[in-house]
Amino acid sequence: MVWDELKVHRDDRVSLRIESLFADDPERAQGFAVRAEGLLLDYSKTAIDERARDLLLALAESAGVAERAQAMFAGEKINQTEGRAVLHTALRNPGPDPVLVDGEDVLPGVHQTLARMEDFAEGLRSGRIRPPQGGRFTDVINIGIGGSDLGPAMATLALAPYHDGPRLHYVSNVDGAHIHDTLEALDPASTLVIVASKTFTTIETMTNAATARDWLMRRVGAENAGRHFAALSSATDKTAEWGIDPSRVFGFEDWVGGRYSLWGPIGLGLMIAVGPKHFREMLAGGHAMDRHFRETQGAANMPVMLALVGLWHHQVCGYPTRAVLPYEQRLARLPAYLQQLEMESNGKRVAMDGTTLDAASGPVVWGEPGTNGQHAFYQLIHQGTQVVPCEFMIGATGHEPDLAHQHRLLVANCLAQSEALMHGRSLDLARAMMAEAGFSGDELERQARHRVFPGNRPSTTLVYPKLTPFVLGQIIALYEHRVFVEGVVLGINSFDQWGVELGKDLARALEPIIAGTQGTEGKDGSTAGLVAFIRAAGG
């Protein structure tokens, strides 16, 4: 079994230092990197050698990754637990070749919806679509949660240099402070609210939407409030009950999962902010990565190799977490977005057939942008007892030419961190440093030990030319396909999320108990005690 061979290979080279691989192979930096459409993925600073890579590629082949990918692109119902196709890729497919689901080409509908989105976005941006009281919509609130928030909020921040439309605000948390603080700063007469919920029943979203509606009704009148709304939903009966004009309702199909939905109607807020042209450029970047993923074989396939590196670190080496470290402040929300994409997709305990997984499922994914993280948690990454594989990202250039010196400093920090993680600092070097600083004897030894960096800590680095809409589309699609490959190799369904259901069900049952209209009978002692304390503390 390939898994066993991989673990034997790992054990045989347990004392290997990554830096020694460069001494053995002067061309390692070129041989253990992937280039695709202007991107570079360098995974040479990992312990993967040719034998490990061959075994990992064999693992992907034996799992049927290529065949499964073709099935996905062909519209087969690979989401078996829900009986659905998985075709978020169709949302960024310009055609002309058909994409079939149950024998029907879905692309005409996709393109029609995109055209409607563009017309609406341009109407808002130009002032053609106005508030009922006159003036212009200056602010747009997107109310959604999960995939209806994380993706568009991340992308809106990422593409800030391209904003030339109304200001965008994102509200997700059912905590009333989130909607309150957002509304507090806005003028209702010039605010449009987008409600993003496929079913128009998501409790957090609809609770916040009701609060926004009350705010609008008080300020602009009940007769005008409906014209301050748009909806991203397929539940047209429910949007009609809200008085939302059908021309402002944008639906999407069940073959688009929430965490993969940025490319369609869920991206409407982003389109309003940056304009249809730049939104289409993002779609083009995603589609370019789709083509690369479909058409490129073996170690030259960037999503495949990114996935295999992840599998090596988590399933083979046993490293429990993965840090995503974009050295790009405008990608500050990318780690949270990838956290959902990866952990909701591959955080499963059973295989497709319902049997318990033999290997560990997906890792914990976390991170922050650099250089901020260097002054927060890099201490643990460098000197802690757990190995944390790091995924660095850096653009070759920034958007501020007058601040090029700051971008050079940013790049230097990114590359220095990956270098430091690999090389570390030996005890002998630390002793020499302390001697030069004037220490001697036992104190020198004590101080030196605190300054040792074990090194040999793996990292990858993704380099892109500049964070444009096209590049953002590439990066998002790269990680989507990475998640897909990992899921196929693990034998799980990456496209359902049953793990979010139980807590929601229990929350609905707890609400009347917390309100005091029901007792705590049947609840465990801890939950009952917490309810009692909260009731008492809340007065």
NUBA-623675 format. One record per residue (C-alpha): chain; x, y, z. Coordinates in nm, 2 decimals, always signed. Layout:
<recs>
cadena; px; py; pz
A; X; Y; Z $
...
</recs>
This chain:
<recs>
cadena; px; py; pz
A; +0.00; +0.00; +0.00 $
A; +0.14; +0.34; -0.10 $
A; +0.06; +0.50; +0.24 $
A; +0.27; +0.24; +0.41 $
A; +0.56; +0.29; +0.16 $
A; +0.54; +0.67; +0.23 $
A; +0.56; +0.62; +0.60 $
A; +0.85; +0.37; +0.57 $
A; +1.03; +0.63; +0.35 $
A; +0.97; +0.90; +0.60 $
A; +1.10; +0.68; +0.89 $
A; +1.41; +0.59; +0.69 $
A; +1.49; +0.96; +0.65 $
A; +1.37; +1.08; +0.99 $
A; +1.71; +1.25; +1.07 $
A; +1.73; +1.41; +0.72 $
A; +1.78; +1.79; +0.72 $
A; +1.60; +1.97; +0.44 $
A; +1.90; +2.19; +0.37 $
A; +2.11; +1.88; +0.29 $
A; +1.88; +1.81; +0.00 $
A; +2.01; +2.13; -0.17 $
A; +2.37; +2.02; -0.11 $
A; +2.28; +1.68; -0.28 $
A; +2.10; +1.85; -0.57 $
A; +2.21; +2.20; -0.67 $
A; +1.91; +2.22; -0.91 $
A; +1.66; +2.13; -0.63 $
A; +1.50; +2.48; -0.63 $
A; +1.41; +2.43; -1.00 $
A; +1.31; +2.07; -0.98 $
A; +1.09; +2.10; -0.68 $
A; +0.88; +2.39; -0.80 $
A; +0.58; +2.43; -1.02 $
A; +0.50; +2.71; -1.26 $
A; +0.16; +2.79; -1.40 $
A; +0.02; +3.09; -1.57 $
A; +0.27; +3.33; -1.41 $
A; +0.26; +3.17; -1.07 $
A; +0.54; +2.99; -0.90 $
A; +0.49; +2.73; -0.62 $
A; +0.83; +2.65; -0.45 $
A; +0.81; +2.34; -0.24 $
A; +1.18; +2.27; -0.23 $
A; +1.20; +2.37; +0.14 $
A; +1.02; +2.05; +0.24 $
A; +1.16; +1.71; +0.31 $
A; +1.00; +1.57; -0.01 $
A; +1.26; +1.41; -0.23 $
A; +1.22; +1.24; -0.56 $
A; +1.12; +0.91; -0.40 $
A; +0.86; +1.07; -0.18 $
A; +0.73; +1.27; -0.48 $
A; +0.70; +0.96; -0.69 $
A; +0.51; +0.78; -0.42 $
A; +0.28; +1.07; -0.36 $
A; +0.20; +1.09; -0.73 $
A; +0.14; +0.72; -0.73 $
A; -0.10; +0.78; -0.44 $
A; -0.29; +1.03; -0.64 $
A; -0.30; +0.80; -0.94 $
A; -0.42; +0.50; -0.75 $
A; -0.70; +0.72; -0.59 $
A; -0.82; +0.82; -0.93 $
A; -0.77; +1.19; -0.90 $
A; -0.75; +1.26; -1.27 $
A; -1.07; +1.05; -1.34 $
A; -1.25; +1.21; -1.05 $
A; -1.16; +1.56; -1.18 $
A; -1.29; +1.48; -1.52 $
A; -1.61; +1.35; -1.36 $
A; -1.65; +1.68; -1.17 $
A; -1.60; +1.89; -1.48 $
A; -1.84; +1.67; -1.68 $
A; -2.12; +1.74; -1.43 $
A; -2.14; +1.40; -1.28 $
A; -2.30; +1.38; -0.93 $
A; -1.98; +1.34; -0.74 $
A; -2.14; +1.48; -0.42 $
A; -2.29; +1.15; -0.34 $
A; -2.43; +1.21; +0.00 $
A; -2.65; +1.49; -0.14 $
A; -2.69; +1.35; -0.49 $
A; -2.55; +1.66; -0.66 $
A; -2.31; +1.76; -0.93 $
A; -2.02; +1.99; -0.82 $
A; -1.99; +2.27; -1.08 $
A; -1.87; +2.59; -0.93 $
A; -1.62; +2.58; -1.21 $
A; -1.91; +2.64; -1.46 $
A; -1.96; +2.98; -1.30 $
A; -1.62; +3.09; -1.44 $
A; -1.64; +2.90; -1.77 $
A; -1.68; +3.13; -2.07 $
A; -1.77; +2.84; -2.30 $
A; -1.84; +2.76; -2.58 $
A; -1.83; +2.39; -2.50 $
A; -2.14; +2.28; -2.31 $
A; -2.14; +2.17; -1.95 $
A; -2.41; +1.92; -1.89 $
A; -2.61; +1.83; -1.58 $
A; -2.87; +1.57; -1.63 $
A; -2.83; +1.62; -2.00 $
A; -2.89; +1.99; -1.99 $
A; -2.63; +2.25; -2.08 $
A; -2.60; +2.48; -1.77 $
A; -2.38; +2.75; -1.93 $
A; -2.66; +2.96; -2.09 $
A; -2.82; +3.00; -1.76 $
A; -2.49; +3.08; -1.59 $
A; -2.41; +3.35; -1.85 $
A; -2.77; +3.49; -1.83 $
A; -2.74; +3.53; -1.46 $
A; -2.39; +3.69; -1.49 $
A; -2.54; +3.94; -1.75 $
A; -2.82; +4.03; -1.50 $
A; -2.57; +4.08; -1.23 $
A; -2.36; +4.31; -1.45 $
A; -2.67; +4.51; -1.55 $
A; -2.77; +4.56; -1.18 $
A; -2.41; +4.63; -1.07 $
A; -2.36; +4.89; -1.34 $
A; -2.70; +5.04; -1.26 $
A; -2.59; +5.10; -0.90 $
A; -2.25; +5.22; -0.99 $
A; -2.38; +5.47; -1.26 $
A; -2.67; +5.60; -1.05 $
A; -2.93; +5.46; -1.30 $
A; -3.07; +5.24; -1.01 $
A; -3.15; +5.49; -0.74 $
A; -3.31; +5.49; -0.40 $
A; -3.69; +5.56; -0.41 $
A; -3.63; +5.90; -0.24 $
A; -3.37; +6.00; -0.50 $
A; -3.00; +6.05; -0.48 $
A; -2.76; +5.75; -0.51 $
A; -2.68; +5.43; -0.33 $
A; -2.35; +5.51; -0.17 $
A; -2.33; +5.21; +0.06 $
A; -2.41; +4.84; +0.02 $
A; -2.44; +4.59; +0.30 $
A; -2.40; +4.22; +0.23 $
A; -2.58; +4.01; +0.49 $
A; -2.48; +3.65; +0.48 $
A; -2.27; +3.39; +0.67 $
A; -2.02; +3.12; +0.59 $
A; -1.97; +3.09; +0.21 $
A; -2.21; +3.39; +0.16 $
A; -1.97; +3.61; +0.36 $
A; -1.61; +3.47; +0.38 $
A; -1.55; +3.46; +0.01 $
A; -1.69; +3.79; -0.10 $
A; -1.55; +3.97; +0.21 $
A; -1.21; +3.83; +0.15 $
A; -1.21; +3.92; -0.22 $
A; -1.35; +4.27; -0.16 $
A; -1.06; +4.35; +0.07 $
A; -0.81; +4.18; -0.17 $
A; -0.92; +4.39; -0.46 $
A; -0.93; +4.72; -0.27 $
A; -0.72; +4.90; -0.53 $
A; -0.99; +4.84; -0.79 $
A; -1.28; +4.98; -0.58 $
A; -1.46; +5.26; -0.77 $
A; -1.82; +5.18; -0.68 $
A; -2.03; +5.21; -0.36 $
A; -1.87; +5.12; -0.03 $
A; -1.92; +4.76; +0.07 $
A; -1.99; +4.64; +0.42 $
A; -2.03; +4.27; +0.53 $
A; -2.24; +4.15; +0.82 $
A; -2.24; +3.79; +0.92 $
A; -2.25; +3.73; +1.29 $
A; -2.59; +3.70; +1.47 $
A; -2.43; +3.90; +1.75 $
A; -2.64; +4.21; +1.74 $
A; -2.33; +4.42; +1.78 $
A; -2.22; +4.34; +1.42 $
A; -2.54; +4.47; +1.25 $
A; -2.57; +4.75; +1.50 $
A; -2.22; +4.89; +1.45 $
A; -2.26; +4.87; +1.07 $
A; -2.60; +5.04; +1.05 $
A; -2.49; +5.31; +1.30 $
A; -2.24; +5.46; +1.06 $
A; -2.47; +5.46; +0.75 $
A; -2.75; +5.67; +0.60 $
A; -3.05; +5.45; +0.54 $
A; -3.17; +5.67; +0.25 $
A; -2.85; +5.58; +0.05 $
A; -2.80; +5.22; +0.17 $
A; -2.88; +4.90; -0.03 $
A; -2.90; +4.57; +0.16 $
A; -2.81; +4.24; -0.01 $
A; -2.95; +3.94; +0.17 $
A; -2.74; +3.63; +0.07 $
A; -2.92; +3.30; +0.16 $
A; -3.00; +3.03; -0.09 $
A; -3.31; +2.92; +0.10 $
A; -3.38; +3.25; +0.27 $
A; -3.41; +3.06; +0.60 $
A; -3.05; +3.08; +0.74 $
A; -3.12; +3.19; +1.09 $
A; -2.83; +3.43; +1.14 $
A; -2.88; +3.59; +0.80 $
A; -3.25; +3.63; +0.83 $
A; -3.23; +3.77; +1.18 $
A; -2.98; +4.03; +1.07 $
A; -3.19; +4.10; +0.76 $
A; -3.50; +4.16; +0.97 $
A; -3.30; +4.41; +1.19 $
A; -3.19; +4.59; +0.87 $
A; -3.55; +4.59; +0.74 $
A; -3.68; +4.74; +1.07 $
A; -3.41; +5.01; +1.05 $
A; -3.51; +5.10; +0.69 $
A; -3.88; +5.09; +0.76 $
A; -3.83; +5.34; +1.05 $
A; -3.61; +5.57; +0.85 $
A; -3.74; +5.56; +0.49 $
A; -4.09; +5.42; +0.55 $
A; -4.25; +5.08; +0.50 $
A; -4.36; +5.17; +0.14 $
A; -3.99; +5.23; +0.04 $
A; -3.80; +4.97; +0.24 $
A; -3.84; +4.69; -0.02 $
A; -3.66; +4.90; -0.28 $
A; -3.35; +4.91; -0.06 $
A; -3.31; +4.53; -0.09 $
A; -3.17; +4.28; -0.33 $
A; -3.15; +3.90; -0.27 $
A; -2.91; +3.63; -0.36 $
A; -3.15; +3.34; -0.32 $
A; -3.33; +3.06; -0.51 $
A; -3.64; +3.09; -0.28 $
A; -3.83; +3.34; -0.49 $
A; -4.15; +3.29; -0.30 $
A; -3.98; +3.41; +0.02 $
A; -3.81; +3.70; -0.14 $
A; -4.14; +3.81; -0.28 $
A; -4.29; +3.80; +0.07 $
A; -4.02; +4.05; +0.16 $
A; -4.13; +4.28; -0.12 $
A; -3.80; +4.24; -0.31 $
A; -3.84; +4.31; -0.68 $
A; -3.78; +3.99; -0.88 $
A; -3.53; +4.18; -1.10 $
A; -3.32; +4.22; -0.79 $
A; -3.32; +3.85; -0.70 $
A; -3.03; +3.64; -0.82 $
A; -3.06; +3.26; -0.78 $
A; -2.81; +2.98; -0.80 $
A; -2.83; +2.61; -0.85 $
A; -2.77; +2.33; -0.60 $
A; -2.46; +2.22; -0.78 $
A; -2.28; +2.53; -0.63 $
A; -2.17; +2.47; -0.27 $
A; -2.17; +2.77; -0.04 $
A; -1.80; +2.79; +0.02 $
A; -1.74; +2.77; -0.36 $
A; -2.00; +3.03; -0.45 $
A; -1.80; +3.35; -0.48 $
A; -1.79; +3.31; -0.86 $
A; -2.17; +3.37; -0.91 $
A; -2.44; +3.57; -0.75 $
A; -2.28; +3.55; -0.41 $
A; -2.01; +3.77; -0.56 $
A; -2.26; +4.05; -0.65 $
A; -2.13; +4.28; -0.38 $
A; -1.77; +4.24; -0.50 $
A; -1.89; +4.32; -0.86 $
A; -2.06; +4.63; -0.73 $
A; -1.74; +4.74; -0.57 $
A; -1.49; +4.67; -0.85 $
A; -1.71; +4.67; -1.16 $
A; -1.81; +4.39; -1.40 $
A; -1.48; +4.41; -1.60 $
A; -1.26; +4.33; -1.30 $
A; -1.51; +4.07; -1.18 $
A; -1.48; +3.90; -1.52 $
A; -1.10; +3.91; -1.49 $
A; -1.12; +3.72; -1.16 $
A; -1.34; +3.46; -1.33 $
A; -1.08; +3.44; -1.61 $
A; -0.81; +3.37; -1.36 $
A; -1.01; +3.10; -1.20 $
A; -1.08; +2.94; -1.54 $
A; -0.71; +2.96; -1.63 $
A; -0.64; +2.75; -1.32 $
A; -0.92; +2.51; -1.41 $
A; -0.76; +2.45; -1.75 $
A; -0.42; +2.40; -1.59 $
A; -0.56; +2.15; -1.34 $
A; -0.75; +1.96; -1.61 $
A; -0.48; +1.95; -1.88 $
A; -0.15; +1.93; -1.69 $
A; +0.00; +1.60; -1.58 $
A; +0.19; +1.48; -1.28 $
A; +0.44; +1.70; -1.09 $
A; +0.37; +1.99; -1.33 $
A; +0.02; +2.02; -1.20 $
A; +0.02; +2.29; -0.93 $
A; -0.30; +2.20; -0.74 $
A; -0.20; +1.84; -0.74 $
A; +0.14; +1.91; -0.60 $
A; +0.01; +2.16; -0.34 $
A; -0.23; +1.89; -0.23 $
A; +0.03; +1.62; -0.21 $
A; +0.26; +1.84; -0.01 $
A; -0.02; +1.89; +0.23 $
A; -0.09; +1.52; +0.25 $
A; +0.28; +1.45; +0.31 $
A; +0.29; +1.69; +0.60 $
A; -0.04; +1.60; +0.77 $
A; -0.11; +1.23; +0.69 $
A; +0.24; +1.10; +0.65 $
A; +0.45; +1.32; +0.89 $
A; +0.17; +1.38; +1.14 $
A; +0.19; +1.75; +1.16 $
A; -0.15; +1.86; +1.30 $
A; -0.18; +2.21; +1.16 $
A; -0.10; +2.42; +0.86 $
A; -0.03; +2.79; +0.87 $
A; -0.13; +3.01; +0.57 $
A; +0.09; +3.32; +0.57 $
A; +0.02; +3.57; +0.30 $
A; +0.27; +3.86; +0.29 $
A; +0.00; +4.09; +0.15 $
A; -0.21; +4.29; +0.39 $
A; -0.51; +4.29; +0.15 $
A; -0.51; +3.91; +0.18 $
A; -0.58; +3.94; +0.55 $
A; -0.90; +3.75; +0.52 $
A; -0.76; +3.47; +0.30 $
A; -0.66; +3.24; +0.60 $
A; -1.01; +3.26; +0.73 $
A; -1.15; +3.19; +0.39 $
A; -0.92; +2.89; +0.34 $
A; -1.00; +2.77; +0.69 $
A; -1.36; +2.72; +0.59 $
A; -1.27; +2.59; +0.24 $
A; -1.04; +2.33; +0.38 $
A; -1.18; +2.24; +0.72 $
A; -1.55; +2.23; +0.61 $
A; -1.46; +2.03; +0.30 $
A; -1.22; +1.78; +0.44 $
A; -1.29; +1.78; +0.81 $
A; -1.47; +1.45; +0.79 $
A; -1.44; +1.12; +0.98 $
A; -1.59; +0.87; +0.74 $
A; -1.51; +0.78; +0.38 $
A; -1.75; +0.81; +0.09 $
A; -1.89; +0.46; +0.17 $
A; -1.95; +0.55; +0.53 $
A; -1.66; +0.35; +0.67 $
A; -1.43; +0.52; +0.93 $
A; -1.13; +0.68; +0.77 $
A; -0.80; +0.49; +0.80 $
A; -0.59; +0.81; +0.77 $
A; -0.63; +1.14; +0.95 $
A; -0.87; +1.38; +0.77 $
A; -0.78; +1.75; +0.70 $
A; -0.55; +1.95; +0.93 $
A; -0.63; +2.26; +1.13 $
A; -0.58; +2.56; +0.90 $
A; -0.49; +2.90; +1.04 $
A; -0.28; +3.21; +0.98 $
A; -0.24; +3.58; +0.95 $
A; -0.07; +3.81; +0.71 $
A; +0.29; +3.89; +0.73 $
A; +0.47; +4.07; +0.88 $
A; +0.21; +4.10; +1.15 $
A; +0.23; +3.73; +1.24 $
A; +0.60; +3.76; +1.30 $
A; +0.53; +3.96; +1.61 $
A; +0.25; +3.73; +1.73 $
A; +0.29; +3.35; +1.68 $
A; +0.61; +3.29; +1.48 $
A; +0.78; +3.23; +1.81 $
A; +0.60; +2.90; +1.83 $
A; +0.67; +2.82; +1.46 $
A; +1.04; +2.87; +1.50 $
A; +1.11; +2.74; +1.85 $
A; +0.80; +2.55; +1.97 $
A; +0.79; +2.18; +2.01 $
A; +0.53; +2.12; +1.73 $
A; +0.63; +2.14; +1.37 $
A; +0.39; +2.37; +1.18 $
A; +0.42; +2.35; +0.80 $
A; +0.40; +2.71; +0.66 $
A; +0.25; +2.83; +0.33 $
A; +0.40; +3.17; +0.24 $
A; +0.25; +3.39; -0.03 $
A; +0.41; +3.70; -0.18 $
A; +0.36; +3.92; -0.48 $
A; +0.66; +4.03; -0.68 $
A; +0.53; +4.39; -0.69 $
A; +0.27; +4.59; -0.50 $
A; +0.01; +4.84; -0.61 $
A; +0.19; +5.14; -0.46 $
A; +0.49; +5.23; -0.67 $
A; +0.58; +5.52; -0.45 $
A; +0.62; +5.27; -0.16 $
A; +0.84; +5.02; -0.35 $
A; +1.09; +5.03; -0.07 $
A; +0.83; +4.90; +0.17 $
A; +0.74; +4.62; -0.06 $
A; +1.11; +4.52; -0.09 $
A; +1.11; +4.50; +0.29 $
A; +0.80; +4.29; +0.29 $
A; +0.95; +4.05; +0.03 $
A; +1.28; +4.03; +0.23 $
A; +1.08; +3.93; +0.54 $
A; +0.88; +3.66; +0.36 $
A; +1.19; +3.50; +0.21 $
A; +1.39; +3.54; +0.54 $
A; +1.12; +3.35; +0.73 $
A; +1.12; +3.05; +0.50 $
A; +1.50; +3.05; +0.51 $
A; +1.51; +3.07; +0.89 $
A; +1.26; +2.79; +0.93 $
A; +1.48; +2.56; +0.71 $
A; +1.83; +2.65; +0.84 $
A; +1.76; +2.75; +1.20 $
A; +2.05; +2.84; +1.43 $
A; +2.28; +2.58; +1.58 $
A; +2.39; +2.58; +1.94 $
A; +2.75; +2.64; +1.84 $
A; +2.65; +2.95; +1.65 $
A; +2.44; +3.07; +1.94 $
A; +2.74; +3.02; +2.18 $
A; +2.96; +3.22; +1.95 $
A; +2.70; +3.50; +1.94 $
A; +2.68; +3.51; +2.32 $
A; +3.06; +3.51; +2.35 $
A; +3.07; +3.81; +2.12 $
A; +2.81; +3.97; +2.33 $
A; +3.03; +3.94; +2.64 $
A; +2.88; +3.63; +2.81 $
A; +3.09; +3.35; +2.95 $
A; +3.07; +3.03; +3.15 $
A; +2.74; +2.89; +3.26 $
A; +2.56; +3.21; +3.18 $
A; +2.68; +3.19; +2.82 $
A; +2.55; +2.84; +2.79 $
A; +2.22; +2.93; +2.94 $
A; +2.17; +3.23; +2.71 $
A; +2.29; +3.04; +2.41 $
A; +2.03; +2.76; +2.45 $
A; +1.75; +3.02; +2.44 $
A; +1.88; +3.14; +2.11 $
A; +1.89; +2.80; +1.93 $
A; +1.65; +2.76; +1.64 $
A; +1.61; +2.39; +1.55 $
A; +1.53; +2.46; +1.19 $
A; +1.43; +2.18; +0.95 $
A; +1.08; +2.32; +0.95 $
A; +0.90; +2.28; +0.61 $
A; +0.74; +2.56; +0.41 $
A; +0.62; +2.63; +0.06 $
A; +0.62; +2.97; -0.11 $
A; +0.36; +3.08; -0.37 $
A; +0.49; +3.38; -0.57 $
A; +0.26; +3.58; -0.80 $
A; +0.33; +3.89; -1.01 $
A; +0.09; +4.13; -0.85 $
A; -0.24; +4.09; -0.67 $
A; -0.48; +4.16; -0.96 $
A; -0.83; +4.02; -1.01 $
A; -0.69; +3.76; -1.25 $
A; -0.43; +3.65; -0.99 $
A; -0.68; +3.64; -0.71 $
A; -0.90; +3.41; -0.93 $
A; -0.60; +3.19; -0.99 $
A; -0.52; +3.16; -0.62 $
A; -0.87; +3.08; -0.51 $
A; -0.92; +2.82; -0.78 $
A; -0.57; +2.67; -0.69 $
A; -0.68; +2.61; -0.34 $
A; -1.03; +2.48; -0.44 $
A; -0.86; +2.22; -0.66 $
A; -0.61; +2.14; -0.38 $
A; -0.89; +2.06; -0.15 $
A; -1.06; +1.84; -0.41 $
A; -0.74; +1.64; -0.47 $
A; -0.68; +1.59; -0.09 $
A; -1.04; +1.48; -0.06 $
A; -1.02; +1.23; -0.34 $
A; -0.70; +1.08; -0.20 $
A; -0.86; +1.05; +0.14 $
A; -1.17; +0.89; -0.01 $
A; -1.41; +1.15; +0.14 $
A; -1.68; +1.37; +0.00 $
A; -1.54; +1.73; +0.01 $
A; -1.87; +1.89; -0.08 $
A; -2.11; +1.83; +0.20 $
A; -2.10; +1.97; +0.55 $
A; -2.32; +1.77; +0.79 $
A; -2.10; +1.87; +1.08 $
A; -2.26; +2.21; +1.09 $
A; -2.61; +2.07; +1.15 $
A; -2.62; +1.94; +1.51 $
A; -2.52; +2.26; +1.68 $
A; -2.78; +2.45; +1.48 $
A; -3.05; +2.21; +1.58 $
A; -2.95; +2.23; +1.95 $
A; -2.94; +2.61; +1.93 $
A; -3.30; +2.63; +1.81 $
A; -3.40; +2.41; +2.11 $
A; -3.20; +2.62; +2.36 $
A; -3.33; +2.96; +2.26 $
A; -3.67; +2.93; +2.44 $
A; -3.48; +2.79; +2.74 $
A; -3.25; +3.09; +2.76 $
A; -3.55; +3.32; +2.71 $
A; -3.71; +3.16; +3.02 $
A; -4.02; +3.02; +2.84 $
A; -3.91; +2.66; +2.89 $
A; -3.72; +2.48; +3.16 $
A; -3.39; +2.30; +3.15 $
A; -3.53; +1.95; +3.20 $
A; -3.35; +1.70; +2.99 $
A; -3.04; +1.91; +2.96 $
A; -2.70; +1.80; +3.10 $
A; -2.58; +1.96; +3.42 $
A; -2.32; +2.18; +3.25 $
A; -2.56; +2.33; +3.00 $
A; -2.83; +2.38; +3.26 $
A; -2.58; +2.54; +3.49 $
A; -2.46; +2.78; +3.22 $
A; -2.82; +2.87; +3.13 $
A; -2.89; +2.95; +3.49 $
A; -2.58; +3.16; +3.53 $
A; -2.65; +3.36; +3.21 $
A; -3.01; +3.42; +3.31 $
A; -2.90; +3.55; +3.65 $
A; -2.61; +3.76; +3.51 $
A; -2.83; +3.91; +3.25 $
A; -3.08; +4.04; +3.51 $
</recs>
